[in-house]
Amino acid sequence: MKGDYQDLVDEISALLAAPATLENRDFGLIAFGAQDDDSAFDETQLDPVRTRSILTRRSTPAVRAWFEGFGITRATGPVRIPAAPDAGVYRDRLCLPVRHRGVVLGYVWLLDSTPGPTDEQLAAAMEVAARIGTLLADEERADTDVARELRAALTAERGWQYDMAVAALRTALGGVGRSADGPHAVVCVAPWPSPDVPSARSLPSVAALCTLTVPWAPASASRTAPAAGEPGPGDSDGTAEGPSSLVLAALVRLRSGDATGPALAVAEQLTGGTGAAGPVPAAAGGTGTGPGPAPGRGSGGSSRAAAPAPAAGVAAPRAGLAGLGAAWYEATSAARAAHAEPGAPKITEWREIGPYRMLTALADGPAADDPAVRPLLAPAHRELARTAEVFLDHAGQASRTAAALGIHRQTLYYRLSRVEQLTGLDLADGEDRLLLHMALKTARL
């Protein structure tokens, strides 16, 4: 299929005598033609936007907003876009929208020149773009089928329903063979800010992507453990149903002998690329690079508090799909741990989350709300709860705990005595300390 796209892009390049680049509608690179004119070697004429697209295989959200501002998503014919050196666009552009049955599925980009292509040449190039649209539509239907089967497998009840869902996913992935039965890893990105799913074809190594709702919401890693009965993030009214969150699941193919390298690379793209957070355009208050707002658009803005930034959890590698349910549990647990633990990296592997490997299994059950610890989790005692957690994190060593908290040791001893009074637990007893430590960590989830 990749060769088919390359042949069609080369055909357009030959028709219009200009190097062409094909991107999907998410601005993910699919194929590109060689730029063999003198400007390809002239540093003053190098176009950073085209270079970055080829080297990283995608454009930034700022670049996407810039070009969409010229109406390419609605256009049915060629669109000419003038150069904007201040935005890194050094050459005039010619955009050929790639459509199928009226829906835009991608774009063919060319560096425009004077005199440009004739109307006859452009009409011939648009016919080739329509053939590209047919191929993209076929692939999109296949992506939709695989996404549906992945979601069904991840949400199926254990037993025969799960076995049937995994069998259907294996069939959607092409049946027995490397795609379905080779080594893979599962990635969970939480929260996912939109029901829209990026194209799996634009992410190297990804076999399937889908969104689904989970019965928990990521917390900010900077906050202390929530008080019992206090609404958590995403649960505005504190109702009995509890918080929930939209997350993204990715099934990532690995090479034989691979660790999780390809899965970590996909997680990095999903948490910092198109569809998730991404480099924020400077005009919107971010520090990313690229063109400013699209022509005629404001930077918008909202007074709402920012949602937790996406974090990703990566499961341990597995061969075949039989362990898909266990892998999904690992990936979601790692994503939750990344949000729960202060200072945790935004991309976390299951093998690195320590006690959260067990605590995530407790967090959604009644055992997580221990009556002895409940008073300590009240809003009025947040500082005491934090003191107890840091003390236990430092294996009960008073000097290290006081240094970490920036308090005098006598202040520490006073706070710990208050913790014992509130909970009835003896911090000199190993089992009481274990219970308190587990309860405080689980409260973060």
C-alpha positions in Angstrom: 0.0 0.0 0.0 2.9 2.4 0.8 4.3 1.7 -2.7 0.9 2.6 -4.2 0.9 6.0 -2.5 4.5 6.7 -3.5 3.7 5.9 -7.1 0.8 8.2 -7.2 2.7 11.0 -5.5 5.5 10.6 -8.1 2.9 10.7 -10.8 1.6 14.1 -9.5 5.2 15.3 -9.2 5.8 14.4 -12.8 2.5 16.0 -14.0 3.2 19.3 -12.3 7.0 19.3 -12.5 7.3 20.0 -8.7 8.1 17.9 -5.6 4.9 16.6 -4.0 4.2 15.5 -0.4 1.1 13.5 0.7 -0.3 13.9 4.2 -3.4 12.5 5.8 -6.0 14.9 7.2 -4.3 14.8 10.5 -1.1 16.1 8.7 0.7 12.9 9.2 3.2 12.2 6.4 2.4 9.3 4.0 4.7 9.8 1.1 6.9 12.5 -0.5 8.8 13.2 -3.7 12.4 14.4 -4.0 13.1 18.1 -4.2 15.9 18.2 -6.8 16.1 21.9 -7.7 18.9 24.1 -6.5 16.8 25.4 -3.6 17.1 22.0 -1.9 20.7 22.8 -1.2 20.4 26.6 -0.5 20.2 27.2 3.3 18.5 30.5 2.7 15.7 28.8 0.8 15.2 25.7 2.9 11.6 25.5 4.1 11.5 24.5 7.8 7.9 23.4 7.7 8.5 21.0 4.8 11.7 19.7 6.3 10.2 19.1 9.7 7.2 17.3 8.1 9.6 14.9 6.2 12.0 14.3 9.1 9.4 13.8 11.9 6.6 12.5 9.6 4.1 15.0 10.9 3.4 18.7 11.3 2.8 20.6 14.5 -0.7 21.7 15.6 0.3 25.3 14.9 1.3 24.5 11.3 -1.9 22.6 10.8 -4.0 25.6 12.1 -2.1 27.9 9.8 -2.8 26.0 6.6 -6.4 25.1 7.6 -7.0 28.8 7.9 -6.8 29.1 4.1 -9.9 26.9 3.7 -8.2 23.6 2.6 -10.7 21.5 4.6 -13.6 22.8 2.5 -11.9 23.2 -0.8 -12.7 20.9 -3.7 -10.0 22.1 -6.0 -6.4 23.4 -5.8 -5.7 26.1 -3.2 -2.7 28.4 -3.5 -1.1 29.6 -0.2 1.5 32.4 -0.3 4.8 32.2 1.4 5.2 33.5 5.0 8.9 33.6 6.0 8.1 34.8 9.5 6.1 31.6 10.0 8.8 29.3 8.5 7.0 29.0 5.2 9.6 30.2 2.7 8.0 29.0 -0.5 4.5 29.4 -2.0 2.4 26.3 -1.6 -0.1 24.5 -3.8 -2.5 22.3 -1.9 -4.6 19.6 -3.7 -7.3 18.3 -1.3 -7.7 14.5 -1.4 -11.4 13.7 -1.1 -13.6 10.6 -1.4 -17.3 11.0 -1.7 -17.0 14.6 -0.6 -15.0 13.9 2.6 -11.5 15.3 2.8 -9.1 12.5 3.7 -5.7 14.1 3.1 -3.7 16.7 1.1 -1.1 16.7 -1.6 1.3 19.6 -1.1 3.6 21.1 -3.8 6.0 24.0 -3.8 4.5 26.5 -6.2 6.4 28.4 -8.8 5.9 31.1 -11.4 4.5 30.4 -13.9 2.6 27.6 -12.2 0.9 24.6 -13.6 -1.8 25.0 -16.3 -5.4 24.3 -15.7 -5.1 21.1 -17.7 -2.1 19.9 -15.6 -4.0 20.7 -12.4 -7.1 18.8 -13.6 -5.0 15.8 -14.3 -3.3 16.0 -10.9 -6.7 16.2 -9.2 -7.7 13.0 -10.9 -4.7 11.3 -9.4 -5.6 12.8 -6.0 -9.1 11.2 -6.3 -7.4 7.8 -6.8 -5.4 8.5 -3.6 -8.7 9.3 -1.9 -10.1 5.9 -2.8 -7.0 4.2 -1.2 -7.3 6.3 1.9 -11.0 5.5 2.3 -10.3 1.8 2.1 -7.7 2.1 4.8 -9.9 4.2 7.0 -12.6 1.6 6.8 -10.1 -1.0 7.9 -8.9 1.2 10.7 -12.5 1.7 11.9 -13.1 -2.1 11.9 -9.9 -2.8 13.9 -10.7 0.1 16.4 -14.2 -1.3 17.0 -12.8 -4.8 17.6 -10.1 -3.5 19.9 -12.6 -1.6 22.0 -14.8 -4.7 22.2 -11.9 -6.9 23.4 -10.9 -4.3 26.1 -14.4 -4.0 27.5 -15.7 -7.6 27.2 -16.6 -9.5 30.3 -14.1 -12.3 31.2 -15.1 -15.7 29.8 -16.5 -16.6 26.4 -17.4 -13.0 25.6 -13.7 -12.0 25.9 -12.5 -15.0 23.9 -14.9 -14.2 21.1 -13.9 -10.5 21.1 -10.2 -11.4 21.0 -10.9 -13.8 18.1 -12.7 -11.0 16.2 -9.8 -8.6 16.8 -7.3 -11.2 15.5 -9.4 -11.6 12.4 -9.6 -7.8 11.9 -5.8 -7.6 12.2 -5.4 -10.1 9.4 -5.7 -13.5 11.1 -2.9 -15.7 12.2 0.5 -14.0 11.5 2.9 -11.4 12.7 0.2 -8.6 12.9 -2.1 -10.6 15.3 0.2 -13.1 17.0 3.6 -11.3 17.0 5.0 -9.4 20.0 3.2 -6.3 21.1 2.6 -3.8 23.9 -0.5 -1.9 25.0 -0.4 1.8 25.7 -3.1 3.8 27.6 -3.2 7.6 27.3 -5.2 9.3 30.0 -7.1 11.5 29.8 -7.7 11.7 26.1 -9.2 15.2 25.3 -11.5 14.3 22.4 -13.5 11.3 21.0 -11.5 11.8 17.8 -8.8 9.2 17.2 -5.6 9.8 15.2 -5.1 7.6 12.2 -3.2 4.4 13.1 -1.5 4.7 9.7 0.2 7.9 10.8 1.8 6.3 13.8 4.7 3.9 13.1 4.2 0.4 14.7 0.6 1.0 15.7 -1.7 -1.9 14.8 -4.9 -0.4 16.3 -6.3 2.6 18.2 -9.5 3.3 20.0 -11.1 5.4 22.7 -13.1 4.2 25.6 -14.4 5.4 28.9 -13.0 4.1 32.2 -14.6 4.4 35.6 -11.9 6.6 37.1 -10.5 10.1 36.4 -6.8 11.1 36.4 -5.8 13.2 39.4 -3.2 16.0 39.3 0.0 14.5 40.6 0.7 17.7 42.5 -2.2 17.4 44.9 -2.2 15.5 48.1 -4.5 12.6 48.7 -8.2 13.6 48.4 -10.5 13.6 51.3 -13.0 10.8 51.7 -16.2 11.7 50.1 -14.6 14.7 48.4 -15.4 14.9 44.6 -12.3 13.8 42.6 -11.1 15.3 39.3 -13.8 14.9 36.7 -16.5 14.2 39.3 -18.0 17.7 39.8 -20.9 16.7 42.1 -19.4 13.8 44.1 -22.3 11.5 43.2 -22.1 7.8 43.9 -21.3 6.9 40.3 -17.9 8.4 40.8 -15.5 9.9 38.2 -14.9 8.6 34.8 -12.5 9.5 32.0 -12.1 9.1 28.2 -8.8 7.4 27.5 -7.0 6.2 24.3 -5.8 2.6 23.9 -3.1 1.7 21.4 -1.9 -1.8 20.4 1.7 -1.4 19.3 3.6 -4.0 17.2 7.1 -4.9 18.5 9.9 -6.6 16.7 11.2 -9.9 17.9 13.5 -9.3 20.9 12.2 -5.8 21.3 11.7 -4.3 24.7 9.1 -1.5 24.9 11.1 1.0 22.8 8.5 1.3 19.9 5.6 1.5 22.5 7.5 4.3 24.4 8.0 6.2 21.1 4.2 5.9 20.3 3.4 7.1 23.8 5.6 10.1 23.4 3.8 11.0 20.1 0.4 10.6 21.6 1.1 12.6 24.8 3.0 15.4 23.0 1.8 15.3 19.4 -1.4 15.8 17.4 -4.5 14.9 19.2 -3.2 15.2 22.7 -1.4 18.2 24.1 1.2 18.9 21.4 3.5 21.9 21.1 1.2 24.8 21.8 1.2 27.7 19.3 3.0 30.7 20.7 0.0 32.9 20.0 -2.1 30.7 22.3 0.3 31.2 25.2 2.5 28.1 24.6 6.2 27.8 24.0 6.0 25.7 20.8 7.4 26.9 17.5 5.7 27.3 14.2 3.3 29.7 12.5 1.0 31.8 14.6 -2.8 31.8 14.4 -4.4 31.0 11.0 -5.5 34.0 9.0 -8.8 35.4 10.3 -8.6 33.4 13.6 -8.2 34.5 17.1 -6.3 32.7 19.7 -9.5 31.9 21.6 -8.9 31.0 25.2 -11.0 29.8 28.1 -11.4 30.7 31.7 -11.8 27.1 32.7 -9.1 25.4 34.7 -6.8 23.3 32.7 -7.5 19.6 32.7 -4.8 17.2 33.8 -2.2 16.8 31.0 -2.2 13.5 29.3 0.0 10.8 30.7 0.7 7.3 29.2 1.1 3.9 30.7 2.9 1.1 28.9 2.3 -2.5 29.6 4.9 -5.3 29.6 5.5 -6.8 26.1 3.6 -9.9 25.2 3.4 -12.4 22.3 0.0 -12.8 20.8 -3.4 -11.4 21.9 -4.3 -14.0 24.6 -3.0 -11.7 27.4 -4.7 -8.5 26.0 -6.9 -8.1 29.1 -3.9 -8.3 31.5 -1.9 -5.9 29.3 -4.7 -3.4 29.4 -4.9 -3.6 33.2 -1.1 -2.9 33.3 -1.3 0.0 30.9 -4.1 1.7 32.7 -2.5 1.1 36.1 0.7 2.7 34.9 -1.2 5.7 33.5 -3.0 6.2 36.8 0.3 5.9 38.7 1.8 8.6 36.5 -1.0 11.0 37.6 -1.0 9.9 41.2 2.6 10.1 42.2 4.2 13.6 42.4 7.2 14.0 40.1 6.4 10.8 38.1 7.3 11.0 34.4 4.4 11.5 32.0 5.2 8.2 30.3 5.5 5.3 32.8 6.0 1.6 32.3 4.1 -1.0 34.4 7.4 -2.5 35.6 8.4 0.9 37.1 5.3 1.8 39.2 6.2 -0.2 42.4 3.4 -0.6 44.9 0.8 0.9 42.5 1.0 -2.5 40.6 -1.1 -3.8 43.5 -2.8 -0.7 44.8 -4.6 0.0 41.5 -6.5 -3.2 42.0 -7.7 -1.9 45.4 -8.5 1.7 44.4 -11.9 1.1 42.9 -13.2 -1.2 45.6 -14.7 -0.7 49.1 -11.4 -1.8 50.7 -9.8 1.4 49.6 -11.8 3.4 52.1 -10.3 2.2 55.4 -12.3 3.5 58.4 -9.1 4.0 60.5 -7.5 6.3 57.9 -10.6 8.1 56.8 -10.3 10.9 59.4 -6.8 11.7 58.3 -8.0 12.2 54.7 -10.4 15.1 55.7 -9.5 18.4 54.1 -8.5 19.9 57.5 -5.7 17.3 57.8 -4.0 17.4 54.4 -0.7 18.5 55.9 -0.8 15.7 58.4 -1.6 13.2 55.6 1.3 14.5 53.6 3.6 14.3 56.6 2.7 10.7 57.2 3.1 9.7 53.6 6.6 11.3 53.3 7.6 9.7 56.6 6.6 6.3 55.3 8.2 7.0 51.9 11.4 7.5 53.8 11.1 4.2 55.7 10.3 5.9 58.9 13.6 7.8 59.2 12.9 11.0 61.0 16.0 13.0 59.9 15.4 12.3 56.2 11.7 13.1 56.6 12.2 16.4 58.3 14.7 17.4 55.7 12.3 16.5 52.9 9.5 18.5 54.5 11.7 21.4 55.5 10.6 21.2 59.2 12.2 20.7 62.6 12.3 17.2 63.9 10.2 18.2 66.9 7.6 19.5 64.6 7.7 16.2 62.8 7.2 14.2 66.0 4.3 16.4 67.0 2.6 15.8 63.6 3.2 12.1 63.7 1.6 11.9 67.2 -1.4 13.7 65.8 -1.6 11.1 63.0 -1.7 8.3 65.6 -4.4 10.1 67.6 -6.6 10.6 64.5 -6.2 7.1 63.2 -5.7 4.9 66.3 -2.7 3.4 64.4 0.7 2.8 66.0 3.5 4.0 63.8 5.9 1.8 65.6 4.0 -1.2 64.4 4.9 -2.6 61.0 1.4 -3.8 60.0 -0.2 -0.4 61.1 2.5 1.4 59.1 1.8 -0.8 56.0 -2.0 -0.2 56.3 -1.5 3.6 56.5 1.0 3.7 53.7 -1.3 1.6 51.4 -4.3 3.7 52.3 -2.6 7.0 51.6 -1.2 5.8 48.2 -4.5 4.3 47.2 -6.3 7.6 48.0 -4.2 9.2 45.3 -5.8 7.0 42.7 
